[in-house]
Amino acid sequence: MVSGIAVHAIQRGNNQAECFFDQDDRAFYLFHLARLLPRAQCQLHAYCLMSNHVHLLLSPARAEGCGVLMKSIGQLYTQYINRRYNRSGHLWQARFRSSLVQSEDYVLACYRYIELNPVRAGLARRPDEYPWSSYSANAMGHAAELLTPHAEYLRLGRAPEERQAVYRDLFGEVQPPRLLDEIRGAANGGYALGTTAFKRAMARTLGRRVDKGKAGRPPRGAQDSAQPRLAGTEKTWSVPD
């Protein structure tokens, strides 16, 4: 990961099995996620808790922040579920999957992708009908202390009410299937989500390829001083949905 660059993280249940069984489970997860965010030095911008997976849009202040957060909440929640339901073994599927997300249009596209997940899954007709996502906070101003608005969200308006109105309007626009595939593919494959220039910058920063192509290190070259500094790397997993 790269400090200061947004990350779309997905954690799935083992063998795609359910990991949330009732409202208390989801409330437990969100309560402890809020508690662990400052410790991991991560900001959370959007989330959605589905029955068998979690979507989070994060910005880490340090390279290892996302890994620390996902490991901490994953282990704590597994212990809780195993105790509550008298079970044992793994709850989550391997390591979480993630993609670096460019600011500008791509961060807001990820906001929408995450909060529209219940609609695409047929669990709700509109995002405001699903209670376990960040939509009610981002679109309607409902209190959610665990959320920190991303800079791109703040640029939607000068006042909270204006930002929320503009944000709601974004959901009236249909996201092109190609963009949905791009967001999904980037997270599943551990690729960067953004323009070609952004991907090249992230490849130089991380010292590895961050898009589809032949494996290997990128060509040697001086790192652009205008790009974020190298803060560390994360393994990624490429498992199709």
Protein Blocks (a to p, Z undefined) as FASTA:
>chain_A
ZZhiacddddddehhiafbfbfklmmmmmmmmmmmmmmnopacfbdcddfkbccdddddf
bfklmmmmmmmmmmmmmmmmmmmnopgdjfbgcjaddddddehjllmmmmmmmmmmmmmn
opafbfklpmbbcklmmmnopacfkbccdfklmmnpmbfklmmmmmmmmmmpccdfklmm
mmmmmmmnopacddfklmmmmmmmnopafbecdedddddddddfkbccdfbdcddddddZ
Z
